[in-house]
Amino acid sequence: MTLSSFEDLDIWKEARELAKVIRNLTRNEKFSKDFRFVAQITSSSGSTMDNVAEGFERDGHKEFIQFLYIAKASNGECRSQAYRAFDASFINQEELDDILSRTSSIRNKTQGLIKYLKNSQHKGTKYKQV
């Protein structure tokens, strides 16, 4: 597998779409009035994609894996916050199910990439001999 940029990663693409979905949902009149909660949920969804990008740009598997774990945790935080949004009647069941489906896919793909990187013989360009 050869990837030239983080934009090539399905995980990053899916996390970007999740961040857009969350941003759109927080524009709902009731939701938008809870400023602190809006900041939390948009931050966690954005952090997922941002940590994938930052880890990729580190050019080493060890650091990339570390950032993937952070992205996975942010994704879990967003998932939990989706339940809070539902419980507060900021989103409906269909919107909750969509977020849960998206976060589940991101979680599974992130875990799969971590496993792949841990087992890979190639350790990134940072570790090549000069």
N, CA, C and O atoms as CSV, one atom per row, in Angstrom:
chain,resi,resn,atom,element,x,y,z
A,1,MET,N,N,0.847,-1.176,0.000
A,1,MET,CA,C,0.000,0.000,0.000
A,1,MET,C,C,0.891,1.237,0.000
A,1,MET,O,O,1.698,1.423,0.910
A,2,THR,N,N,0.747,2.076,-1.012
A,2,THR,CA,C,1.505,3.313,-1.099
A,2,THR,C,C,0.540,4.488,-1.107
A,2,THR,O,O,-0.331,4.597,-1.970
A,3,LEU,N,N,0.714,5.352,-0.138
A,3,LEU,CA,C,-0.125,6.537,-0.019
A,3,LEU,C,C,0.791,7.753,-0.025
A,3,LEU,O,O,1.814,7.772,0.660
A,4,SER,N,N,0.425,8.752,-0.789
A,4,SER,CA,C,1.293,9.922,-0.877
A,4,SER,C,C,0.861,11.057,0.040
A,4,SER,O,O,1.642,11.970,0.306
A,5,SER,N,N,-0.388,11.008,0.528
A,5,SER,CA,C,-0.851,12.061,1.430
A,5,SER,C,C,-1.965,11.524,2.322
A,5,SER,O,O,-2.593,10.510,2.017
A,6,PHE,N,N,-2.193,12.217,3.415
A,6,PHE,CA,C,-3.251,11.780,4.321
A,6,PHE,C,C,-4.622,11.846,3.653
A,6,PHE,O,O,-5.538,11.120,4.038
A,7,GLU,N,N,-4.765,12.724,2.644
A,7,GLU,CA,C,-6.038,12.815,1.929
A,7,GLU,C,C,-6.391,11.530,1.181
A,7,GLU,O,O,-7.541,11.332,0.791
A,8,ASP,N,N,-5.395,10.652,0.982
A,8,ASP,CA,C,-5.626,9.366,0.321
A,8,ASP,C,C,-6.252,8.330,1.260
A,8,ASP,O,O,-6.775,7.315,0.800
A,9,LEU,N,N,-6.202,8.579,2.561
A,9,LEU,CA,C,-6.675,7.606,3.543
A,9,LEU,C,C,-8.198,7.637,3.677
A,9,LEU,O,O,-8.793,8.695,3.883
A,10,ASP,N,N,-8.814,6.466,3.559
A,10,ASP,CA,C,-10.262,6.369,3.741
A,10,ASP,C,C,-10.685,6.852,5.125
A,10,ASP,O,O,-11.737,7.472,5.275
A,11,ILE,N,N,-9.872,6.568,6.127
A,11,ILE,CA,C,-10.201,7.000,7.498
A,11,ILE,C,C,-10.323,8.516,7.542
A,11,ILE,O,O,-11.276,9.046,8.112
A,12,TRP,N,N,-9.372,9.210,6.950
A,12,TRP,CA,C,-9.407,10.671,6.967
A,12,TRP,C,C,-10.632,11.179,6.207
A,12,TRP,O,O,-11.307,12.106,6.655
A,13,LYS,N,N,-10.915,10.566,5.053
A,13,LYS,CA,C,-12.081,10.980,4.255
A,13,LYS,C,C,-13.375,10.796,5.044
A,13,LYS,O,O,-14.242,11.670,5.043
A,14,GLU,N,N,-13.496,9.658,5.713
A,14,GLU,CA,C,-14.711,9.393,6.497
A,14,GLU,C,C,-14.799,10.334,7.694
A,14,GLU,O,O,-15.885,10.803,8.035
A,15,ALA,N,N,-13.680,10.608,8.327
A,15,ALA,CA,C,-13.678,11.524,9.469
A,15,ALA,C,C,-14.036,12.946,9.024
A,15,ALA,O,O,-14.705,13.680,9.752
A,16,ARG,N,N,-13.596,13.320,7.851
A,16,ARG,CA,C,-13.954,14.633,7.311
A,16,ARG,C,C,-15.467,14.726,7.081
A,16,ARG,O,O,-16.097,15.728,7.419
A,17,GLU,N,N,-16.029,13.678,6.509
A,17,GLU,CA,C,-17.485,13.657,6.288
A,17,GLU,C,C,-18.230,13.707,7.617
A,17,GLU,O,O,-19.238,14.404,7.736
A,18,LEU,N,N,-17.746,12.977,8.614
A,18,LEU,CA,C,-18.368,13.010,9.938
A,18,LEU,C,C,-18.329,14.427,10.503
A,18,LEU,O,O,-19.327,14.903,11.045
A,19,ALA,N,N,-17.201,15.096,10.384
A,19,ALA,CA,C,-17.074,16.466,10.893
A,19,ALA,C,C,-18.073,17.390,10.206
A,19,ALA,O,O,-18.646,18.273,10.845
A,20,LYS,N,N,-18.284,17.187,8.900
A,20,LYS,CA,C,-19.268,18.005,8.177
A,20,LYS,C,C,-20.689,17.717,8.661
A,20,LYS,O,O,-21.487,18.638,8.836
A,21,VAL,N,N,-21.000,16.453,8.875
A,21,VAL,CA,C,-22.329,16.074,9.379
A,21,VAL,C,C,-22.565,16.710,10.743
A,21,VAL,O,O,-23.622,17.291,10.989
A,22,ILE,N,N,-21.581,16.601,11.622
A,22,ILE,CA,C,-21.710,17.176,12.969
A,22,ILE,C,C,-21.893,18.685,12.881
A,22,ILE,O,O,-22.763,19.244,13.549
A,23,ARG,N,N,-21.092,19.340,12.073
A,23,ARG,CA,C,-21.192,20.798,11.924
A,23,ARG,C,C,-22.603,21.198,11.459
A,23,ARG,O,O,-23.191,22.147,11.978
A,24,ASN,N,N,-23.128,20.468,10.486
A,24,ASN,CA,C,-24.475,20.775,9.991
A,24,ASN,C,C,-25.543,20.555,11.063
A,24,ASN,O,O,-26.470,21.354,11.193
A,25,LEU,N,N,-25.413,19.481,11.824
A,25,LEU,CA,C,-26.387,19.207,12.880
A,25,LEU,C,C,-26.359,20.277,13.974
A,25,LEU,O,O,-27.398,20.616,14.541
A,26,THR,N,N,-25.183,20.799,14.264
A,26,THR,CA,C,-25.078,21.793,15.338
A,26,THR,C,C,-25.648,23.146,14.926
A,26,THR,O,O,-25.775,24.045,15.757
A,27,ARG,N,N,-25.989,23.293,13.656
A,27,ARG,CA,C,-26.618,24.540,13.189
A,27,ARG,C,C,-28.124,24.553,13.474
A,27,ARG,O,O,-28.782,25.584,13.327
A,28,ASN,N,N,-28.662,23.397,13.883
A,28,ASN,CA,C,-30.054,23.306,14.293
A,28,ASN,C,C,-30.288,24.318,15.415
A,28,ASN,O,O,-29.454,24.458,16.310
A,29,GLU,N,N,-31.409,25.013,15.367
A,29,GLU,CA,C,-31.659,26.128,16.290
A,29,GLU,C,C,-31.499,25.744,17.763
A,29,GLU,O,O,-30.824,26.446,18.516
A,30,LYS,N,N,-32.117,24.632,18.177
A,30,LYS,CA,C,-32.001,24.209,19.578
A,30,LYS,C,C,-30.557,23.845,19.930
A,30,LYS,O,O,-30.041,24.244,20.974
A,31,PHE,N,N,-29.925,23.095,19.055
A,31,PHE,CA,C,-28.563,22.625,19.288
A,31,PHE,C,C,-27.607,23.816,19.352
A,31,PHE,O,O,-26.757,23.881,20.240
A,32,SER,N,N,-27.736,24.727,18.444
A,32,SER,CA,C,-26.775,25.832,18.313
A,32,SER,C,C,-26.716,26.735,19.547
A,32,SER,O,O,-25.728,27.441,19.749
A,33,LYS,N,N,-27.753,26.716,20.362
A,33,LYS,CA,C,-27.783,27.569,21.553
A,33,LYS,C,C,-26.928,27.023,22.693
A,33,LYS,O,O,-26.601,27.757,23.626
A,34,ASP,N,N,-26.566,25.751,22.628
A,34,ASP,CA,C,-25.713,25.149,23.659
A,34,ASP,C,C,-24.257,25.271,23.192
A,34,ASP,O,O,-23.656,24.311,22.710
A,35,PHE,N,N,-23.717,26.467,23.347
A,35,PHE,CA,C,-22.405,26.809,22.790
A,35,PHE,C,C,-21.286,25.880,23.247
A,35,PHE,O,O,-20.447,25.471,22.444
A,36,ARG,N,N,-21.274,25.552,24.520
A,36,ARG,CA,C,-20.201,24.702,25.036
A,36,ARG,C,C,-20.275,23.297,24.425
A,36,ARG,O,O,-19.259,22.722,24.036
A,37,PHE,N,N,-21.478,22.768,24.349
A,37,PHE,CA,C,-21.644,21.434,23.779
A,37,PHE,C,C,-21.305,21.426,22.291
A,37,PHE,O,O,-20.664,20.495,21.804
A,38,VAL,N,N,-21.729,22.448,21.577
A,38,VAL,CA,C,-21.392,22.565,20.157
A,38,VAL,C,C,-19.873,22.573,19.988
A,38,VAL,O,O,-19.336,21.899,19.108
A,39,ALA,N,N,-19.188,23.335,20.831
A,39,ALA,CA,C,-17.727,23.387,20.751
A,39,ALA,C,C,-17.114,22.016,21.030
A,39,ALA,O,O,-16.150,21.626,20.371
A,40,GLN,N,N,-17.656,21.290,21.989
A,40,GLN,CA,C,-17.116,19.969,22.336
A,40,GLN,C,C,-17.286,18.961,21.199
A,40,GLN,O,O,-16.334,18.277,20.823
A,41,ILE,N,N,-18.482,18.874,20.662
A,41,ILE,CA,C,-18.740,17.838,19.656
A,41,ILE,C,C,-18.067,18.177,18.317
A,41,ILE,O,O,-17.605,17.281,17.611
A,42,THR,N,N,-18.013,19.467,17.972
A,42,THR,CA,C,-17.303,19.808,16.727
A,42,THR,C,C,-15.803,19.633,16.899
A,42,THR,O,O,-15.099,19.290,15.949
A,43,SER,N,N,-15.320,19.866,18.100
A,43,SER,CA,C,-13.896,19.674,18.370
A,43,SER,C,C,-13.508,18.198,18.290
A,43,SER,O,O,-12.485,17.861,17.694
A,44,SER,N,N,-14.307,17.325,18.877
A,44,SER,CA,C,-13.958,15.899,18.853
A,44,SER,C,C,-14.040,15.332,17.444
A,44,SER,O,O,-13.199,14.521,17.055
A,45,SER,N,N,-15.039,15.744,16.677
A,45,SER,CA,C,-15.124,15.226,15.304
A,45,SER,C,C,-13.984,15.772,14.450
A,45,SER,O,O,-13.431,15.045,13.625
A,46,GLY,N,N,-13.629,17.026,14.632
A,46,GLY,CA,C,-12.500,17.601,13.901
A,46,GLY,C,C,-11.175,17.005,14.328
A,46,GLY,O,O,-10.279,16.811,13.507
A,47,SER,N,N,-11.053,16.717,15.608
A,47,SER,CA,C,-9.818,16.135,16.139
A,47,SER,C,C,-9.542,14.764,15.528
A,47,SER,O,O,-8.384,14.388,15.343
A,48,THR,N,N,-10.581,14.028,15.219
A,48,THR,CA,C,-10.397,12.710,14.604
A,48,THR,C,C,-9.639,12.843,13.294
A,48,THR,O,O,-8.620,12.183,13.095
A,49,MET,N,N,-10.128,13.691,12.401
A,49,MET,CA,C,-9.465,13.844,11.101
A,49,MET,C,C,-8.107,14.518,11.238
A,49,MET,O,O,-7.163,14.167,10.531
A,50,ASP,N,N,-8.006,15.488,12.149
A,50,ASP,CA,C,-6.747,16.221,12.318
A,50,ASP,C,C,-5.626,15.336,12.846
A,50,ASP,O,O,-4.476,15.475,12.429
A,51,ASN,N,N,-5.953,14.425,13.761
A,51,ASN,CA,C,-4.919,13.544,14.302
A,51,ASN,C,C,-4.464,12.498,13.291
A,51,ASN,O,O,-3.300,12.098,13.295
A,52,VAL,N,N,-5.367,12.054,12.430
A,52,VAL,CA,C,-4.957,11.157,11.341
A,52,VAL,C,C,-3.962,11.892,10.449
A,52,VAL,O,O,-2.923,11.341,10.087
A,53,ALA,N,N,-4.280,13.133,10.096
A,53,ALA,CA,C,-3.395,13.929,9.238
A,53,ALA,C,C,-2.056,14.180,9.913
A,53,ALA,O,O,-1.006,13.992,9.299
A,54,GLU,N,N,-2.085,14.604,11.174
A,54,GLU,CA,C,-0.833,14.914,11.868
A,54,GLU,C,C,0.049,13.677,12.010
A,54,GLU,O,O,1.261,13.746,11.805
A,55,GLY,N,N,-0.553,12.561,12.357
A,55,GLY,CA,C,0.223,11.330,12.486
A,55,GLY,C,C,0.841,10.901,11.172
A,55,GLY,O,O,1.997,10.477,11.141
A,56,PHE,N,N,0.095,11.003,10.092
A,56,PHE,CA,C,0.602,10.636,8.772
A,56,PHE,C,C,1.814,11.487,8.421
A,56,PHE,O,O,2.797,10.981,7.879
A,57,GLU,N,N,1.747,12.764,8.726
A,57,GLU,CA,C,2.819,13.694,8.370
A,57,GLU,C,C,4.078,13.523,9.227
A,57,GLU,O,O,5.103,14.138,8.932
A,58,ARG,N,N,4.023,12.717,10.262
A,58,ARG,CA,C,5.195,12.474,11.102
A,58,ARG,C,C,6.215,11.562,10.435
A,58,ARG,O,O,7.365,11.506,10.872
A,59,ASP,N,N,5.819,10.849,9.389
A,59,ASP,CA,C,6.723,10.005,8.585
A,59,ASP,C,C,7.328,8.815,9.318
A,59,ASP,O,O,8.352,8.283,8.890
A,60,GLY,N,N,6.725,8.402,10.387
A,60,GLY,CA,C,7.200,7.205,11.083
A,60,GLY,C,C,6.021,6.437,11.651
A,60,GLY,O,O,5.071,7.030,12.162
A,61,HIS,N,N,6.087,5.110,11.559
A,61,HIS,CA,C,4.966,4.292,12.010
A,61,HIS,C,C,4.662,4.469,13.490
A,61,HIS,O,O,3.496,4.534,13.878
A,62,LYS,N,N,5.686,4.546,14.313
A,62,LYS,CA,C,5.465,4.636,15.763
A,62,LYS,C,C,4.627,5.873,16.104
A,62,LYS,O,O,3.654,5.780,16.852
A,63,GLU,N,N,5.003,7.010,15.561
A,63,GLU,CA,C,4.248,8.234,15.825
A,63,GLU,C,C,2.878,8.200,15.150
A,63,GLU,O,O,1.893,8.663,15.724
A,64,PHE,N,N,2.811,7.660,13.949
A,64,PHE,CA,C,1.533,7.570,13.255
A,64,PHE,C,C,0.561,6.733,14.087
A,64,PHE,O,O,-0.597,7.113,14.261
A,65,ILE,N,N,1.027,5.611,14.594
A,65,ILE,CA,C,0.183,4.757,15.431
A,65,ILE,C,C,-0.296,5.523,16.662
A,65,ILE,O,O,-1.467,5.436,17.032
A,66,GLN,N,N,0.598,6.265,17.290
A,66,GLN,CA,C,0.235,7.055,18.470
A,66,GLN,C,C,-0.900,8.032,18.124
A,66,GLN,O,O,-1.869,8.148,18.874
A,67,PHE,N,N,-0.780,8.723,17.004
A,67,PHE,CA,C,-1.803,9.682,16.604
A,67,PHE,C,C,-3.093,8.986,16.165
A,67,PHE,O,O,-4.180,9.541,16.325
A,68,LEU,N,N,-2.981,7.779,15.614
A,68,LEU,CA,C,-4.190,7.024,15.268
A,68,LEU,C,C,-4.964,6.646,16.528
A,68,LEU,O,O,-6.195,6.655,16.530
A,69,TYR,N,N,-4.246,6.314,17.595
A,69,TYR,CA,C,-4.927,6.028,18.865
A,69,TYR,C,C,-5.632,7.274,19.396
A,69,TYR,O,O,-6.735,7.181,19.936
A,70,ILE,N,N,-5.008,8.424,19.247
A,70,ILE,CA,C,-5.644,9.672,19.678
A,70,ILE,C,C,-6.884,9.945,18.818
A,70,ILE,O,O,-7.927,10.340,19.338
A,71,ALA,N,N,-6.766,9.734,17.508
A,71,ALA,CA,C,-7.909,9.912,16.609
A,71,ALA,C,C,-9.036,8.955,16.991
A,71,ALA,O,O,-10.207,9.336,16.991
A,72,LYS,N,N,-8.682,7.718,17.314
A,72,LYS,CA,C,-9.674,6.713,17.708
A,72,LYS,C,C,-10.390,7.155,18.982
A,72,LYS,O,O,-11.602,6.983,19.106
A,73,ALA,N,N,-9.650,7.719,19.919
A,73,ALA,CA,C,-10.251,8.202,21.167
A,73,ALA,C,C,-11.178,9.390,20.900
A,73,ALA,O,O,-12.268,9.463,21.468
A,74,SER,N,N,-10.757,10.310,20.049
A,74,SER,CA,C,-11.603,11.454,19.697
A,74,SER,C,C,-12.880,10.987,19.012
A,74,SER,O,O,-13.955,11.539,19.248
A,75,ASN,N,N,-12.761,9.978,18.170
A,75,ASN,CA,C,-13.922,9.398,17.503
A,75,ASN,C,C,-14.878,8.803,18.541
A,75,ASN,O,O,-16.093,8.963,18.427
A,76,GLY,N,N,-14.340,8.126,19.543
A,76,GLY,CA,C,-15.175,7.582,20.618
A,76,GLY,C,C,-15.860,8.681,21.407
A,76,GLY,O,O,-17.018,8.545,21.801
A,77,GLU,N,N,-15.140,9.773,21.637
A,77,GLU,CA,C,-15.719,10.920,22.331
A,77,GLU,C,C,-16.890,11.489,21.525
A,77,GLU,O,O,-17.942,11.798,22.084
A,78,CYS,N,N,-16.706,11.620,20.244
A,78,CYS,CA,C,-17.779,12.122,19.371
A,78,CYS,C,C,-18.982,11.186,19.418
A,78,CYS,O,O,-20.127,11.638,19.452
A,79,ARG,N,N,-18.724,9.899,19.418
A,79,ARG,CA,C,-19.801,8.896,19.491
A,79,ARG,C,C,-20.600,9.067,20.783
A,79,ARG,O,O,-21.831,9.060,20.765
A,80,SER,N,N,-19.897,9.220,21.894
A,80,SER,CA,C,-20.558,9.420,23.181
A,80,SER,C,C,-21.367,10.713,23.191
A,80,SER,O,O,-22.484,10.751,23.707
A,81,GLN,N,N,-20.804,11.759,22.626
A,81,GLN,CA,C,-21.491,13.048,22.579
A,81,GLN,C,C,-22.745,12.983,21.701
A,81,GLN,O,O,-23.704,13.723,21.927
A,82,ALA,N,N,-22.734,12.107,20.713
A,82,ALA,CA,C,-23.927,11.929,19.884
A,82,ALA,C,C,-25.083,11.420,20.739
A,82,ALA,O,O,-26.223,11.850,20.564
A,83,TYR,N,N,-24.794,10.508,21.660
A,83,TYR,CA,C,-25.845,10.040,22.570
A,83,TYR,C,C,-26.354,11.192,23.440
A,83,TYR,O,O,-27.555,11.302,23.690
A,84,ARG,N,N,-25.442,12.044,23.895
A,84,ARG,CA,C,-25.855,13.203,24.693
A,84,ARG,C,C,-26.741,14.125,23.874
A,84,ARG,O,O,-27.738,14.640,24.380
A,85,ALA,N,N,-26.387,14.337,22.618
A,85,ALA,CA,C,-27.194,15.192,21.744
A,85,ALA,C,C,-28.585,14.593,21.547
A,85,ALA,O,O,-29.586,15.309,21.534
A,86,PHE,N,N,-28.632,13.286,21.397
A,86,PHE,CA,C,-29.921,12.600,21.244
A,86,PHE,C,C,-30.745,12.719,22.525
A,86,PHE,O,O,-31.936,13.025,22.477
A,87,ASP,N,N,-30.106,12.478,23.664
A,87,ASP,CA,C,-30.801,12.554,24.951
A,87,ASP,C,C,-31.322,13.959,25.241
A,87,ASP,O,O,-32.318,14.115,25.948
A,88,ALA,N,N,-30.661,14.975,24.704
A,88,ALA,CA,C,-31.099,16.362,24.883
A,88,ALA,C,C,-32.107,16.783,23.802
A,88,ALA,O,O,-32.535,17.937,23.759
A,89,SER,N,N,-32.475,15.846,22.941
A,89,SER,CA,C,-33.404,16.093,21.828
A,89,SER,C,C,-32.860,17.112,20.819
A,89,SER,O,O,-33.628,17.827,20.175
A,90,PHE,N,N,-31.536,17.169,20.689
A,90,PHE,CA,C,-30.907,18.026,19.680
A,90,PHE,C,C,-30.882,17.336,18.324
A,90,PHE,O,O,-30.878,17.995,17.284
A,91,ILE,N,N,-30.865,15.988,18.341
A,91,ILE,CA,C,-30.885,15.200,17.111
A,91,ILE,C,C,-31.927,14.100,17.267
A,91,ILE,O,O,-32.302,13.734,18.381
A,92,ASN,N,N,-32.387,13.579,16.131
A,92,ASN,CA,C,-33.393,12.510,16.177
A,92,ASN,C,C,-32.715,11.138,16.040
A,92,ASN,O,O,-31.497,11.051,15.878
A,93,GLN,N,N,-33.510,10.082,16.106
A,93,GLN,CA,C,-32.982,8.717,16.057
A,93,GLN,C,C,-32.221,8.446,14.756
A,93,GLN,O,O,-31.160,7.822,14.774
A,94,GLU,N,N,-32.756,8.909,13.647
A,94,GLU,CA,C,-32.093,8.690,12.350
A,94,GLU,C,C,-30.718,9.370,12.316
A,94,GLU,O,O,-29.751,8.794,11.817
A,95,GLU,N,N,-30.637,10.569,12.837
A,95,GLU,CA,C,-29.356,11.294,12.875
A,95,GLU,C,C,-28.378,10.608,13.821
A,95,GLU,O,O,-27.188,10.505,13.522
A,96,LEU,N,N,-28.875,10.140,14.959
A,96,LEU,CA,C,-28.022,9.393,15.887
A,96,LEU,C,C,-27.490,8.134,15.213
A,96,LEU,O,O,-26.293,7.855,15.275
A,97,ASP,N,N,-28.364,7.380,14.575
A,97,ASP,CA,C,-27.946,6.145,13.912
A,97,ASP,C,C,-26.897,6.406,12.838
A,97,ASP,O,O,-25.965,5.618,12.676
A,98,ASP,N,N,-27.043,7.499,12.107
A,98,ASP,CA,C,-26.059,7.860,11.086
A,98,ASP,C,C,-24.689,8.124,11.731
A,98,ASP,O,O,-23.668,7.636,11.247
A,99,ILE,N,N,-24.675,8.885,12.807
A,99,ILE,CA,C,-23.411,9.179,13.494
A,99,ILE,C,C,-22.808,7.895,14.055
A,99,ILE,O,O,-21.603,7.670,13.934
A,100,LEU,N,N,-23.638,7.055,14.666
A,100,LEU,CA,C,-23.130,5.801,15.229
A,100,LEU,C,C,-22.536,4.904,14.148
A,100,LEU,O,O,-21.513,4.257,14.366
A,101,SER,N,N,-23.171,4.868,12.998
A,101,SER,CA,C,-22.658,4.077,11.879
A,101,SER,C,C,-21.314,4.630,11.392
A,101,SER,O,O,-20.373,3.875,11.149
A,102,ARG,N,N,-21.240,5.935,11.256
A,102,ARG,CA,C,-20.006,6.569,10.792
A,102,ARG,C,C,-18.864,6.368,11.794
A,102,ARG,O,O,-17.747,6.026,11.408
A,103,THR,N,N,-19.152,6.583,13.072
A,103,THR,CA,C,-18.088,6.445,14.072
A,103,THR,C,C,-17.649,4.992,14.213
A,103,THR,O,O,-16.479,4.720,14.481
A,104,SER,N,N,-18.574,4.063,14.035
A,104,SER,CA,C,-18.216,2.642,14.086
A,104,SER,C,C,-17.279,2.275,12.934
A,104,SER,O,O,-16.292,1.566,13.130
A,105,SER,N,N,-17.594,2.759,11.744
A,105,SER,CA,C,-16.750,2.497,10.582
A,105,SER,C,C,-15.355,3.088,10.778
A,105,SER,O,O,-14.352,2.435,10.492
A,106,ILE,N,N,-15.300,4.322,11.265
A,106,ILE,CA,C,-14.003,4.976,11.502
A,106,ILE,C,C,-13.207,4.203,12.553
A,106,ILE,O,O,-12.007,3.983,12.388
A,107,ARG,N,N,-13.871,3.792,13.626
A,107,ARG,CA,C,-13.199,3.022,14.677
A,107,ARG,C,C,-12.604,1.736,14.115
A,107,ARG,O,O,-11.436,1.432,14.358
A,108,ASN,N,N,-13.403,0.983,13.364
A,108,ASN,CA,C,-12.935,-0.295,12.830
A,108,ASN,C,C,-11.784,-0.111,11.846
A,108,ASN,O,O,-10.814,-0.869,11.879
A,109,LYS,N,N,-11.882,0.878,10.981
A,109,LYS,CA,C,-10.817,1.119,10.009
A,109,LYS,C,C,-9.547,1.638,10.684
A,109,LYS,O,O,-8.438,1.300,10.270
A,110,THR,N,N,-9.708,2.444,11.702
A,110,THR,CA,C,-8.539,2.948,12.435
A,110,THR,C,C,-7.830,1.792,13.116
A,110,THR,O,O,-6.607,1.677,13.038
A,111,GLN,N,N,-8.593,0.935,13.785
A,111,GLN,CA,C,-7.994,-0.230,14.446
A,111,GLN,C,C,-7.303,-1.138,13.431
A,111,GLN,O,O,-6.235,-1.684,13.708
A,112,GLY,N,N,-7.909,-1.298,12.263
A,112,GLY,CA,C,-7.291,-2.114,11.214
A,112,GLY,C,C,-5.988,-1.517,10.715
A,112,GLY,O,O,-5.025,-2.246,10.477
A,113,LEU,N,N,-5.942,-0.204,10.555
A,113,LEU,CA,C,-4.712,0.448,10.104
A,113,LEU,C,C,-3.628,0.353,11.169
A,113,LEU,O,O,-2.459,0.144,10.847
A,114,ILE,N,N,-4.005,0.503,12.421
A,114,ILE,CA,C,-3.033,0.351,13.511
A,114,ILE,C,C,-2.428,-1.046,13.476
A,114,ILE,O,O,-1.211,-1.202,13.582
A,115,LYS,N,N,-3.265,-2.049,13.328
A,115,LYS,CA,C,-2.784,-3.437,13.269
A,115,LYS,C,C,-1.850,-3.626,12.079
A,115,LYS,O,O,-0.788,-4.236,12.207
A,116,TYR,N,N,-2.248,-3.104,10.925
A,116,TYR,CA,C,-1.413,-3.202,9.727
A,116,TYR,C,C,-0.048,-2.557,9.964
A,116,TYR,O,O,0.983,-3.151,9.646
A,117,LEU,N,N,-0.039,-1.355,10.516
A,117,LEU,CA,C,1.220,-0.633,10.734
A,117,LEU,C,C,2.112,-1.351,11.749
A,117,LEU,O,O,3.332,-1.386,11.589
A,118,LYS,N,N,1.515,-1.911,12.770
A,118,LYS,CA,C,2.299,-2.637,13.783
A,118,LYS,C,C,2.978,-3.867,13.193
A,118,LYS,O,O,4.061,-4.253,13.632
A,119,ASN,N,N,2.342,-4.480,12.200
A,119,ASN,CA,C,2.880,-5.696,11.587
A,119,ASN,C,C,3.716,-5.434,10.340
A,119,ASN,O,O,4.299,-6.364,9.782
A,120,SER,N,N,3.782,-4.196,9.902
A,120,SER,CA,C,4.486,-3.853,8.677
A,120,SER,C,C,6.003,-3.836,8.894
A,120,SER,O,O,6.491,-3.406,9.938
A,121,GLN,N,N,6.723,-4.307,7.895
A,121,GLN,CA,C,8.187,-4.265,7.945
A,121,GLN,C,C,8.711,-2.863,7.655
A,121,GLN,O,O,9.763,-2.470,8.158
A,122,HIS,N,N,7.975,-2.117,6.847
A,122,HIS,CA,C,8.349,-0.741,6.514
A,122,HIS,C,C,7.973,0.148,7.689
A,122,HIS,O,O,6.841,0.081,8.169
A,123,LYS,N,N,8.880,0.965,8.156
A,123,LYS,CA,C,8.642,1.774,9.351
A,123,LYS,C,C,8.540,3.265,9.056
A,123,LYS,O,O,8.605,4.069,9.985
A,124,GLY,N,N,8.384,3.659,7.802
A,124,GLY,CA,C,8.246,5.071,7.466
A,124,GLY,C,C,9.563,5.680,7.046
A,124,GLY,O,O,10.628,5.137,7.342
A,125,THR,N,N,9.499,6.806,6.356
A,125,THR,CA,C,10.708,7.432,5.816
A,125,THR,C,C,11.595,8.014,6.905
A,125,THR,O,O,12.792,8.191,6.678
A,126,LYS,N,N,11.067,8.312,8.051
A,126,LYS,CA,C,11.848,8.887,9.152
A,126,LYS,C,C,12.957,7.939,9.595
A,126,LYS,O,O,13.986,8.387,10.102
A,127,TYR,N,N,12.762,6.645,9.411
A,127,TYR,CA,C,13.697,5.655,9.927
A,127,TYR,C,C,14.655,5.107,8.883
A,127,TYR,O,O,15.414,4.181,9.168
A,128,LYS,N,N,14.633,5.664,7.684
A,128,LYS,CA,C,15.571,5.212,6.650
A,128,LYS,C,C,16.969,5.728,6.971
A,128,LYS,O,O,17.137,6.833,7.487
A,129,GLN,N,N,17.945,4.924,6.663
A,129,GLN,CA,C,19.344,5.320,6.851
A,129,GLN,C,C,19.728,6.364,5.820
A,129,GLN,O,O,19.380,6.224,4.647
A,130,VAL,N,N,20.439,7.409,6.228
A,130,VAL,CA,C,20.857,8.466,5.319
A,130,VAL,C,C,22.261,8.177,4.827
A,130,VAL,O,O,22.812,8.949,4.043
